[in-house]
Amino acid sequence: MAEMEYPEKFRDWFKANLAEYAGDIARHGADSGFPHLTYTNECAAIFDVYADEIWEMAVDDADSMGCKNVAEMLAGFGRADMLGDWAQFRNLMLWYAAETVAREMENE
């Protein structure tokens, strides 16, 4: 299996790996089963590469939604049940980022 390449920005990674699924991710959520978004260990590894960028996205979104912080925003997610451990948190954050970029692409 070829090693995955990681461009500098998450949005570029998403476009290179998931652009063809953007509409479905935007409409149905990242937890519906897409390449690179299915297994917790794979999601956690991708999140680790883009953690700072994804966290910045979450801080900006939490602020724009009127949330006190990212934790308050995450508590409102449909999959907040996934906050049981560090790997699940990273998985959820990657799904959040994927859905955010997918919606951006749909609105372009």
N, C-alpha and C positions, 0 to 999 in steps of 0.2 A: 504494500500500500504506500502510495506517495505521501511524503510529508506535506502537511498543509502549510501554505504560505500565508503570512500575516502582514498585510500592508500596514502603513503607519496609523491609519485612521480606521475606526470600526465601520463607519459608513462605507468606506472603500471595500473592506472585507465583506460586508453584507452584500454590496452590489456585485462583487466577484463570485460569491458563493450562493446567494439566495435571491437575486433579483427576479428570477422567473417565478418565484413563489410570493413575491411582495404583496400582491393583491389578496391571496388567500391568507397570508399571515395577518394582514391588516384587518380582514373581515372575520377570521375565525380564531385568531390567537396563535402564538408561537407554540403552545402546548398541544397543537393538533397533529403534530408529527411531521417534521420536515428535516431534511438532511442537516446535520451538525447541531440540531436543536432537540434531539431525542434523548440522548443519554446524559445523565447528570455529570459524569466525569468529563465528557467531551465539552459540555456547556461550561463547566467550571474552568477548564483549561483555556477556553476561548475568552471567558470573562477575565481571567488573570492577565491576559495580554492587553486587554483594553479597559482594565478596571478604572483607571483615572478618568478616561473619557466618558465611560458609562456612568460613573458616579457624578461627574459634572452635569451630564444630561439629567440625571435624577434630581439633583439639587435645583437646577433651573426649573424643571417641571413641578417639583413640589412647591417651589416659591410661586410659580404662576398659577397653581391651583389653590393657593391660599393655605397650604399645609404648613404646620409649624416646622416640619423637617421631613427628611426622606422616610424615616420610619413611619410617620403618620400616613404618608402617601402609600407606602407598601401595605399597610394594614388594610387599605381599601381594595387591594387587588383581589380578583376572584380566586387566585391561587395563593393567598396569604398563608394557607395551611402548610406551604412548603418552607416555612421559616424555621424548621426544626433543627437544622445544623448548617455549618459553614458551606458545605458543598451545595446544599439545596438553596441557600441564600444566593450563591453565585449563579446557580442555574436560573433562578427567578429573575435576577438582575439582567442576565443575558436575554431572557425572553422579553423582559420589559424593553430593552434596547432594540431588539429585533422588531418588536411591534411598533416602536416609536419611529424607526427608520422606514419600516414598511408603509406606515401611514403618511410619512413625509413624501415618499416616492409616489404614492397614490394621488397625493394632492399636487404634485408637480405637473 
